[in-house]
Amino acid sequence: MGSALEGRHALITGGGTGIGAATAERLAAEGARVTLLGRRIEPLEAIADEIAGAATQCDVTDPGQLARAFDIARAAYGPIELLIVNAGIAESAPFRKMTRESWDRIVATNLTAAFDCARAAIGDLLGSENGRLVFVASVAGLKGVPYAAHYAASKHGLLGLMRSLAAEYAKSNLTVNAVCPGYVDTPMTDQSVARVSAITGRSEGDSRGIITDMNASGRLVDPQAVAQVIAMLCLPLSRDINGAAITIDGGTAA
Ligand code: NDP
């Protein structure tokens, strides 16, 4: 256990599973007080119990729920100094079959809710001596992805938001950055594997192999590797890393 983030209040959206849960564990291990948000309370409470943090049920696409959850977080642990915007969803479809409903769902969760989260915490973040805003984007924010135009567009948009805020607040104590993972070993990737199986009729193992081979490394990224980079960005000494989109993708975007 370190103490580099001792007493700092971190809020993580989508903190009950995958990258969000790994980040919660990592930030707590560095001494942060962690608030977790998500739609399902059970996984949030499981992680919160483990790290002595707080869990609040919240659909980040609902502005009313979001405002309430941020108020609850502040009442418990004070101003939000580290905001990790991680909640996200993925779907896939050939473009000609992609529906407007699917586009709206993806953009609402991956991009519009990120805007709302950043706006809800910006006062706190700017008031901190070392405010940190980290977006969990994707290599899909850096390059196009066949059968996932909506997802890639949402993550490209997220990087545009990140870079604009980094530029706007460059003279403050706040940094704004993004991590861009390749395929990570999380429930989201499990769902991608299931989709490939359903569409192609291949076995679960073969489908996982196809997804895994989409990373240049030929292996899935460990969620703890993403958490480690997020924790690094939160350190006081990282104050001059601003506006970066850091790939953790085994070389896929190289
Ligand atoms: P998970 O599915 O495990 O995590 C996504 C989290 O987001 C879940 O905990 C989910 O909780 C939460 N979430 C989704 N929608 C909402 C919502 N409307 N309101 C609140 N919480 C929500 O997968 P990952 O850990 O992989 O995903 C985390 C982030 O990483 C996402 O932004 C994803 O796009 C990104 N990413 C993932 C990659 C991968 O290969 N897995 C690669 C690159 C980026 P709940 O359902 O309970 O709300």
Boltz pocket constraint, residues with backbone or C-beta under 6 A from the ligand:
constraints:
  - pocket:
      binder: B
      contacts: [[A, 13], [A, 14], [A, 15], [A, 16], [A, 17], [A, 18], [A, 19], [A, 20], [A, 37], [A, 38], [A, 39], [A, 40], [A, 41], [A, 58], [A, 59], [A, 60], [A, 61], [A, 85], [A, 86], [A, 87], [A, 88], [A, 89], [A, 90], [A, 109], [A, 136], [A, 137], [A, 138], [A, 139], [A, 180], [A, 181], [A, 182], [A, 183], [A, 184], [A, 185], [A, 186], [A, 187], [A, 188], [A, 189]]
      max_distance: 6.0
